[in-house]
Amino acid sequence: MASPPAVEVFANGFKIAEVGVVSPDAVDDSGTLPTSGWNPAGTCHVVLADAVAHTGPIVTAVYSFCTDMNSDGLVNVADAVIVTPSIIGAPSCTQAP
């Protein structure tokens, strides 16, 4: 099995952390995960299906790589605080910054 996507963080040439690359846009509009054939159909945006995908792991505190927004190895209220504004704001990669 391949490793989840990660970013290595360096300071003054020293690796200080490796954090997961996650997004509030965890599933496509139909609720399909990237590992199961996720198809953004040319757009990436946060919708109700993403809220549903993140809610289960947060409510049950069961680890999910995609919901571990702060890459601390836990899924808890800290992750909910990070992901909630994006779910409420419904951003899209088709929107201008």
MARPA-784672 format. One record per residue: x, y, z of N, C-alpha, C in turn; residue in three letters. Coordinates in nm, 2 decimals. Example, Ala and Ser with C-alpha at 12.3 -4.5 7.8 and 13.67 -1.06 7.14 Angstrom:
2
<site <1.32; -0.57; 0.78>; <1.23; -0.45; 0.78>; <1.32; -0.33; 0.78>; "ALA">,
<site <1.28; -0.22; 0.71>; <1.37; -0.11; 0.71>; <1.29; 0.00; 0.79>; "SER">,
***
This chain:
97
<site <0.08; -0.12; 0.00>; <0.00; 0.00; 0.00>; <0.09; 0.12; 0.00>; "MET">,
<site <0.05; 0.22; -0.08>; <0.13; 0.34; -0.09>; <0.11; 0.43; 0.03>; "ALA">,
<site <0.21; 0.51; 0.06>; <0.20; 0.60; 0.18>; <0.11; 0.72; 0.14>; "SER">,
<site <0.04; 0.77; 0.24>; <-0.05; 0.89; 0.21>; <0.04; 1.00; 0.17>; "PRO">,
<site <-0.01; 1.10; 0.09>; <0.07; 1.21; 0.05>; <0.11; 1.30; 0.17>; "PRO">,
<site <0.24; 1.34; 0.16>; <0.29; 1.42; 0.27>; <0.38; 1.53; 0.22>; "ALA">,
<site <0.40; 1.63; 0.30>; <0.49; 1.74; 0.27>; <0.60; 1.74; 0.38>; "VAL">,
<site <0.72; 1.75; 0.34>; <0.83; 1.76; 0.44>; <0.86; 1.90; 0.46>; "GLU">,
<site <0.87; 1.94; 0.59>; <0.90; 2.08; 0.63>; <1.04; 2.09; 0.68>; "VAL">,
<site <1.11; 2.18; 0.62>; <1.25; 2.20; 0.66>; <1.28; 2.34; 0.71>; "PHE">,
<site <1.37; 2.36; 0.80>; <1.41; 2.49; 0.85>; <1.56; 2.49; 0.86>; "ALA">,
<site <1.63; 2.58; 0.79>; <1.77; 2.59; 0.78>; <1.84; 2.45; 0.74>; "ASN">,
<site <1.77; 2.39; 0.65>; <1.82; 2.26; 0.59>; <1.79; 2.14; 0.68>; "GLY">,
<site <1.73; 2.15; 0.79>; <1.69; 2.04; 0.87>; <1.55; 2.01; 0.86>; "PHE">,
<site <1.52; 1.88; 0.85>; <1.38; 1.83; 0.84>; <1.32; 1.84; 0.98>; "LYS">,
<site <1.21; 1.92; 1.00>; <1.15; 1.93; 1.13>; <1.02; 1.87; 1.14>; "ILE">,
<site <0.96; 1.83; 1.02>; <0.82; 1.77; 1.03>; <0.79; 1.71; 0.90>; "ALA">,
<site <0.70; 1.62; 0.90>; <0.63; 1.56; 0.78>; <0.49; 1.56; 0.81>; "GLU">,
<site <0.41; 1.64; 0.73>; <0.27; 1.65; 0.76>; <0.19; 1.60; 0.64>; "VAL">,
<site <0.07; 1.55; 0.67>; <-0.02; 1.50; 0.56>; <-0.07; 1.61; 0.48>; "GLY">,
<site <-0.10; 1.57; 0.35>; <-0.16; 1.67; 0.26>; <-0.31; 1.63; 0.26>; "VAL">,
<site <-0.39; 1.71; 0.32>; <-0.53; 1.68; 0.33>; <-0.61; 1.80; 0.29>; "VAL">,
<site <-0.74; 1.78; 0.27>; <-0.82; 1.89; 0.22>; <-0.96; 1.88; 0.28>; "SER">,
<site <-1.03; 1.98; 0.30>; <-1.18; 1.97; 0.33>; <-1.25; 1.90; 0.22>; "PRO">,
<site <-1.21; 1.91; 0.10>; <-1.27; 1.85; -0.02>; <-1.22; 1.70; -0.02>; "ASP">,
<site <-1.28; 1.62; 0.07>; <-1.24; 1.48; 0.09>; <-1.30; 1.39; -0.01>; "ALA">,
<site <-1.42; 1.42; -0.06>; <-1.49; 1.33; -0.15>; <-1.55; 1.41; -0.27>; "VAL">,
<site <-1.59; 1.34; -0.38>; <-1.65; 1.42; -0.48>; <-1.80; 1.44; -0.44>; "ASP">,
<site <-1.88; 1.50; -0.53>; <-2.01; 1.54; -0.50>; <-2.10; 1.42; -0.46>; "ASP">,
<site <-2.07; 1.30; -0.51>; <-2.15; 1.18; -0.48>; <-2.10; 1.11; -0.35>; "SER">,
<site <-1.99; 1.16; -0.29>; <-1.94; 1.10; -0.17>; <-1.84; 0.99; -0.19>; "GLY">,
<site <-1.78; 0.98; -0.32>; <-1.68; 0.89; -0.35>; <-1.54; 0.94; -0.30>; "THR">,
<site <-1.47; 0.85; -0.23>; <-1.33; 0.88; -0.19>; <-1.24; 0.88; -0.30>; "LEU">,
<site <-1.12; 0.95; -0.29>; <-1.02; 0.95; -0.40>; <-0.97; 0.80; -0.42>; "PRO">,
<site <-0.96; 0.72; -0.32>; <-0.91; 0.59; -0.34>; <-1.02; 0.49; -0.40>; "THR">,
<site <-1.14; 0.54; -0.42>; <-1.25; 0.46; -0.48>; <-1.30; 0.52; -0.61>; "SER">,
<site <-1.22; 0.60; -0.68>; <-1.26; 0.65; -0.81>; <-1.31; 0.79; -0.81>; "GLY">,
<site <-1.27; 0.87; -0.71>; <-1.31; 1.01; -0.69>; <-1.30; 1.08; -0.83>; "TRP">,
<site <-1.41; 1.15; -0.86>; <-1.41; 1.22; -0.99>; <-1.46; 1.37; -0.97>; "ASN">,
<site <-1.37; 1.46; -0.96>; <-1.42; 1.60; -0.93>; <-1.49; 1.66; -1.05>; "PRO">,
<site <-1.49; 1.60; -1.17>; <-1.56; 1.65; -1.29>; <-1.51; 1.79; -1.33>; "ALA">,
<site <-1.38; 1.81; -1.31>; <-1.32; 1.94; -1.35>; <-1.33; 2.05; -1.24>; "GLY">,
<site <-1.40; 2.02; -1.13>; <-1.40; 2.12; -1.03>; <-1.37; 2.05; -0.89>; "THR">,
<site <-1.32; 2.13; -0.80>; <-1.30; 2.08; -0.67>; <-1.37; 2.18; -0.58>; "CYS">,
<site <-1.47; 2.14; -0.50>; <-1.54; 2.23; -0.41>; <-1.59; 2.15; -0.30>; "HIS">,
<site <-1.61; 2.22; -0.19>; <-1.65; 2.16; -0.06>; <-1.80; 2.17; -0.06>; "VAL">,
<site <-1.86; 2.05; -0.04>; <-2.01; 2.04; -0.04>; <-2.06; 1.95; 0.08>; "VAL">,
<site <-2.18; 1.93; 0.09>; <-2.24; 1.85; 0.20>; <-2.18; 1.71; 0.21>; "LEU">,
<site <-2.15; 1.65; 0.09>; <-2.09; 1.52; 0.10>; <-1.95; 1.52; 0.17>; "ALA">,
<site <-1.88; 1.63; 0.16>; <-1.75; 1.64; 0.24>; <-1.78; 1.65; 0.39>; "ASP">,
<site <-1.88; 1.73; 0.43>; <-1.92; 1.74; 0.57>; <-1.95; 1.60; 0.62>; "ALA">,
<site <-2.03; 1.53; 0.55>; <-2.07; 1.39; 0.59>; <-1.94; 1.30; 0.60>; "VAL">,
<site <-1.85; 1.31; 0.51>; <-1.73; 1.23; 0.51>; <-1.65; 1.26; 0.64>; "ALA">,
<site <-1.64; 1.39; 0.68>; <-1.56; 1.42; 0.79>; <-1.63; 1.40; 0.93>; "HIS">,
<site <-1.76; 1.41; 0.93>; <-1.83; 1.40; 1.05>; <-1.82; 1.27; 1.13>; "THR">,
<site <-1.82; 1.16; 1.06>; <-1.81; 1.03; 1.13>; <-1.68; 1.02; 1.20>; "GLY">,
<site <-1.57; 1.04; 1.14>; <-1.44; 1.03; 1.21>; <-1.43; 1.13; 1.33>; "PRO">,
<site <-1.48; 1.25; 1.31>; <-1.47; 1.35; 1.42>; <-1.56; 1.31; 1.54>; "ILE">,
<site <-1.68; 1.27; 1.51>; <-1.78; 1.24; 1.62>; <-1.73; 1.11; 1.70>; "VAL">,
<site <-1.67; 1.01; 1.62>; <-1.63; 0.89; 1.69>; <-1.49; 0.89; 1.73>; "THR">,
<site <-1.41; 0.99; 1.70>; <-1.27; 1.00; 1.72>; <-1.19; 0.88; 1.67>; "ALA">,
<site <-1.24; 0.83; 1.56>; <-1.17; 0.72; 1.49>; <-1.08; 0.78; 1.38>; "VAL">,
<site <-0.96; 0.74; 1.38>; <-0.86; 0.80; 1.30>; <-0.89; 0.78; 1.15>; "TYR">,
<site <-0.88; 0.89; 1.07>; <-0.90; 0.89; 0.93>; <-0.79; 0.99; 0.88>; "SER">,
<site <-0.70; 0.95; 0.79>; <-0.60; 1.03; 0.74>; <-0.66; 1.16; 0.68>; "PHE">,
<site <-0.77; 1.14; 0.60>; <-0.83; 1.26; 0.53>; <-0.89; 1.36; 0.63>; "CYS">,
<site <-0.92; 1.32; 0.75>; <-0.99; 1.41; 0.84>; <-0.89; 1.46; 0.95>; "THR">,
<site <-0.77; 1.41; 0.95>; <-0.66; 1.46; 1.04>; <-0.60; 1.59; 0.99>; "ASP">,
<site <-0.67; 1.70; 1.00>; <-0.64; 1.82; 0.94>; <-0.50; 1.88; 0.99>; "MET">,
<site <-0.47; 1.85; 1.11>; <-0.35; 1.91; 1.17>; <-0.23; 1.81; 1.18>; "ASN">,
<site <-0.25; 1.69; 1.12>; <-0.15; 1.58; 1.11>; <-0.09; 1.55; 1.25>; "SER">,
<site <-0.17; 1.54; 1.35>; <-0.12; 1.51; 1.48>; <-0.14; 1.36; 1.52>; "ASP">,
<site <-0.20; 1.28; 1.42>; <-0.22; 1.14; 1.45>; <-0.35; 1.11; 1.52>; "GLY">,
<site <-0.43; 1.22; 1.54>; <-0.56; 1.21; 1.61>; <-0.67; 1.27; 1.53>; "LEU">,
<site <-0.79; 1.23; 1.54>; <-0.91; 1.30; 1.48>; <-0.99; 1.34; 1.60>; "VAL">,
<site <-1.00; 1.48; 1.62>; <-1.07; 1.53; 1.74>; <-1.13; 1.67; 1.71>; "ASN">,
<site <-1.17; 1.74; 1.81>; <-1.22; 1.87; 1.80>; <-1.13; 1.97; 1.73>; "VAL">,
<site <-1.00; 1.95; 1.75>; <-0.90; 2.04; 1.68>; <-0.92; 2.03; 1.53>; "ALA">,
<site <-0.94; 1.91; 1.48>; <-0.96; 1.90; 1.33>; <-1.09; 1.96; 1.29>; "ASP">,
<site <-1.20; 1.94; 1.37>; <-1.33; 2.00; 1.34>; <-1.32; 2.15; 1.33>; "ALA">,
<site <-1.24; 2.21; 1.42>; <-1.22; 2.36; 1.42>; <-1.15; 2.40; 1.29>; "VAL">,
<site <-1.06; 2.32; 1.24>; <-0.99; 2.36; 1.11>; <-1.08; 2.34; 0.99>; "ILE">,
<site <-1.16; 2.23; 0.99>; <-1.23; 2.19; 0.87>; <-1.37; 2.26; 0.86>; "VAL">,
<site <-1.43; 2.30; 0.97>; <-1.56; 2.36; 0.97>; <-1.57; 2.49; 0.89>; "THR">,
<site <-1.48; 2.58; 0.90>; <-1.50; 2.71; 0.82>; <-1.50; 2.68; 0.66>; "PRO">,
<site <-1.43; 2.58; 0.62>; <-1.43; 2.55; 0.48>; <-1.56; 2.48; 0.44>; "SER">,
<site <-1.61; 2.40; 0.52>; <-1.74; 2.34; 0.49>; <-1.85; 2.45; 0.49>; "ILE">,
<site <-1.85; 2.54; 0.58>; <-1.95; 2.65; 0.59>; <-1.93; 2.74; 0.47>; "ILE">,
<site <-1.81; 2.77; 0.43>; <-1.78; 2.86; 0.32>; <-1.80; 2.80; 0.18>; "GLY">,
<site <-1.79; 2.67; 0.17>; <-1.81; 2.60; 0.04>; <-1.72; 2.65; -0.06>; "ALA">,
<site <-1.58; 2.66; -0.04>; <-1.49; 2.71; -0.14>; <-1.48; 2.62; -0.26>; "PRO">,
<site <-1.43; 2.67; -0.37>; <-1.41; 2.59; -0.49>; <-1.28; 2.63; -0.55>; "SER">,
<site <-1.21; 2.54; -0.61>; <-1.09; 2.57; -0.68>; <-1.12; 2.65; -0.81>; "CYS">,
<site <-1.24; 2.66; -0.85>; <-1.28; 2.73; -0.97>; <-1.30; 2.88; -0.93>; "THR">,
<site <-1.30; 2.91; -0.80>; <-1.33; 3.05; -0.76>; <-1.19; 3.13; -0.76>; "GLN">,
<site <-1.19; 3.25; -0.79>; <-1.07; 3.33; -0.79>; <-1.03; 3.35; -0.64>; "ALA">,
<site <-0.90; 3.36; -0.61>; <-0.86; 3.38; -0.48>; <-0.89; 3.51; -0.42>; "PRO">,
***
